[in-house]
Amino acid sequence: IVEGKTAVVTGSAVGIGRGISVALAEQGANVTCLDIDAVNNRRTAELVRDAGAECIAIDCDVADKIQVRHAINTAVQSFGRIDVLINNAALWEDSSLLGGSYESQTDAYDRAMGACAMGAYYCARATVPAMLTVGGGNIINIITEHIKEGHYITGRPALGYDCAKFSMWRQVESWAAELEEKNIRVNGLCFGATDTPMLRGVAPDVA
C-alpha cells in the first residue's frame, strides 16, 4: 500500500523506470524522478501528474554522490518524507576485455558500476535516514535474471552491467539483514528481458 507515501525512482526517464513511476502514482504515491535524461524525465513527471500524483523531476547522475545527496535532500524538502526507494538506473555498454581500447573499456566499466551498484548504494545511504524518521520504508533494487544460475553468461559484452547487477543482489542481502530491525524492507526484482530503449539499443534481436 503506497497511497499517501512518497517514492524515489532512479532511471525514471524511460523504460522500466517510467513504468514504475506511473504505476506508483496510480496507486496514490507521490514520486521523485531521478535521471540524467532531463527531457524524457520531465515527460515522465507529466505522466505521473496525469495519473493524479505530485512529482518532481531532478536531473541527477546517480554515480555522483554529491548529486545524489542534493537530490534526496530536495525530495525530502519537497514532500516531507521518503517511504520507497526504487534503484532502477542502469547502463549497458561494451566493457569486455577484448574490445576497444584500455580507456574505452575501463571507462565503460566505471560507468556501468556507477549507474547501478554505486548509484544504488549512494541513493540508499542518502535515503535511509529519511525512512527512519517515518518509522520505516522499502528499498527495491531492480536487478536481472542474469544473476540466476544458468543465466550468468549473456553472450554479449556486458561485463560491467552484469557485475554491477551481482553487486546489487549482494546489497539486497546485506541491507535486508542490517535494516530489518529498523522496519525497512529490502528486496530485489530479477527481471527477464524487457522491451526498453536500452535493450533495443544493445540487443534489438532480443527486444
BELURNOR-V75577 format. One record per pair of residues at least 12 apart in sequence whose C-alpha atoms are under 8 Angstrom apart, sorted by the first residue. I is the first residue (numbers start at 0). J is the second residue. If there is no record, write none. Layout:
# BELURNOR-V75577
i=I j=J
i=I j=J
This chain:
# BELURNOR-V75577
i=0 j=26
i=1 j=23
i=1 j=26
i=1 j=27
i=1 j=28
i=2 j=26
i=2 j=27
i=2 j=28
i=3 j=27
i=3 j=28
i=3 j=29
i=4 j=27
i=4 j=28
i=4 j=29
i=4 j=80
i=4 j=81
i=4 j=82
i=4 j=83
i=5 j=28
i=5 j=29
i=5 j=30
i=5 j=31
i=5 j=78
i=5 j=80
i=5 j=81
i=5 j=82
i=5 j=83
i=6 j=23
i=6 j=28
i=6 j=29
i=6 j=30
i=6 j=31
i=6 j=81
i=6 j=82
i=6 j=83
i=6 j=84
i=6 j=85
i=7 j=30
i=7 j=31
i=7 j=32
i=7 j=33
i=7 j=74
i=7 j=81
i=7 j=83
i=7 j=84
i=7 j=85
i=8 j=20
i=8 j=30
i=8 j=31
i=8 j=32
i=8 j=33
i=8 j=84
i=8 j=85
i=8 j=86
i=8 j=87
i=9 j=32
i=9 j=33
i=9 j=34
i=9 j=61
i=9 j=85
i=9 j=86
i=9 j=87
i=9 j=88
i=10 j=32
i=10 j=33
i=10 j=34
i=10 j=35
i=10 j=86
i=10 j=87
i=10 j=88
i=10 j=89
i=11 j=32
i=11 j=33
i=11 j=34
i=11 j=40
i=11 j=43
i=11 j=87
i=11 j=88
i=12 j=32
i=12 j=33
i=12 j=34
i=12 j=36
i=12 j=37
i=12 j=38
i=12 j=39
i=12 j=40
i=12 j=41
i=12 j=42
i=12 j=43
i=13 j=39
i=13 j=40
i=13 j=43
i=13 j=195
i=13 j=196
i=14 j=194
i=14 j=195
i=14 j=196
i=14 j=197
i=15 j=87
i=15 j=195
i=16 j=87
i=16 j=88
i=17 j=43
i=20 j=32
i=20 j=43
i=20 j=47
i=21 j=43
i=21 j=46
i=21 j=47
i=21 j=50
i=24 j=47
i=24 j=48
i=24 j=50
i=24 j=51
i=24 j=52
i=24 j=53
i=25 j=47
i=25 j=50
i=25 j=51
i=25 j=52
i=27 j=51
i=27 j=52
i=28 j=52
i=28 j=53
i=29 j=52
i=29 j=53
i=29 j=54
i=29 j=78
i=30 j=47
i=30 j=52
i=30 j=53
i=30 j=54
i=30 j=55
i=31 j=54
i=31 j=55
i=31 j=56
i=31 j=57
i=31 j=74
i=32 j=44
i=32 j=54
i=32 j=55
i=32 j=56
i=32 j=57
i=33 j=56
i=33 j=57
i=33 j=58
i=33 j=59
i=33 j=60
i=33 j=61
i=33 j=70
i=34 j=56
i=34 j=57
i=34 j=58
i=34 j=59
i=34 j=60
i=34 j=61
i=34 j=88
i=35 j=58
i=35 j=59
i=35 j=60
i=36 j=58
i=37 j=56
i=37 j=57
i=37 j=58
i=40 j=56
i=40 j=57
i=40 j=58
i=41 j=56
i=44 j=56
i=55 j=74
i=57 j=70
i=60 j=114
i=61 j=88
i=61 j=113
i=61 j=114
i=61 j=117
i=61 j=118
i=61 j=119
i=61 j=121
i=61 j=122
i=62 j=110
i=62 j=113
i=62 j=114
i=62 j=115
i=62 j=117
i=62 j=118
i=62 j=121
i=63 j=113
i=63 j=118
i=64 j=118
i=64 j=121
i=67 j=121
i=67 j=122
i=67 j=125
i=68 j=121
i=68 j=122
i=68 j=125
i=71 j=122
i=71 j=125
i=71 j=126
i=75 j=129
i=80 j=129
i=80 j=130
i=80 j=133
i=81 j=126
i=81 j=129
i=81 j=130
i=81 j=133
i=81 j=136
i=82 j=129
i=82 j=130
i=82 j=133
i=82 j=135
i=82 j=136
i=82 j=137
i=83 j=136
i=83 j=137
i=83 j=138
i=83 j=139
i=84 j=122
i=84 j=123
i=84 j=126
i=84 j=137
i=84 j=138
i=84 j=139
i=85 j=138
i=85 j=139
i=85 j=140
i=85 j=141
i=86 j=115
i=86 j=118
i=86 j=119
i=86 j=122
i=86 j=138
i=86 j=139
i=86 j=140
i=86 j=141
i=87 j=115
i=87 j=140
i=87 j=141
i=87 j=142
i=88 j=114
i=88 j=115
i=88 j=118
i=89 j=111
i=89 j=114
i=89 j=115
i=89 j=160
i=90 j=110
i=90 j=111
i=90 j=114
i=90 j=115
i=90 j=160
i=90 j=197
i=91 j=111
i=91 j=157
i=91 j=159
i=91 j=160
i=91 j=197
i=91 j=201
i=92 j=107
i=92 j=108
i=92 j=111
i=92 j=156
i=92 j=157
i=92 j=159
i=92 j=160
i=92 j=201
i=93 j=107
i=93 j=156
i=93 j=157
i=93 j=158
i=93 j=159
i=94 j=107
i=94 j=108
i=94 j=156
i=94 j=157
i=94 j=158
i=94 j=159
i=95 j=156
i=95 j=157
i=95 j=158
i=95 j=159
i=107 j=159
i=108 j=158
i=108 j=159
i=108 j=160
i=109 j=159
i=111 j=159
i=111 j=160
i=111 j=163
i=112 j=159
i=112 j=160
i=112 j=162
i=112 j=163
i=115 j=160
i=115 j=163
i=115 j=164
i=115 j=167
i=116 j=163
i=116 j=164
i=116 j=166
i=116 j=167
i=119 j=140
i=119 j=167
i=120 j=170
i=123 j=138
i=130 j=183
i=131 j=181
i=134 j=181
i=134 j=182
i=135 j=181
i=135 j=182
i=135 j=183
i=135 j=184
i=136 j=182
i=136 j=183
i=136 j=184
i=137 j=183
i=137 j=184
i=137 j=185
i=137 j=186
i=138 j=183
i=138 j=184
i=138 j=185
i=138 j=186
i=139 j=171
i=139 j=185
i=139 j=186
i=139 j=187
i=139 j=188
i=140 j=167
i=140 j=168
i=140 j=171
i=140 j=185
i=140 j=186
i=140 j=187
i=140 j=188
i=141 j=187
i=141 j=188
i=141 j=189
i=141 j=190
i=142 j=164
i=142 j=165
i=142 j=167
i=142 j=168
i=142 j=187
i=142 j=188
i=142 j=189
i=142 j=190
i=143 j=164
i=143 j=188
i=143 j=189
i=143 j=190
i=143 j=191
i=144 j=189
i=144 j=190
i=144 j=191
i=145 j=161
i=146 j=161
i=146 j=164
i=146 j=165
i=146 j=168
i=146 j=189
i=168 j=187
i=171 j=185
i=171 j=186
i=171 j=187
i=172 j=185
i=192 j=205
i=192 j=206
i=193 j=206
i=194 j=206
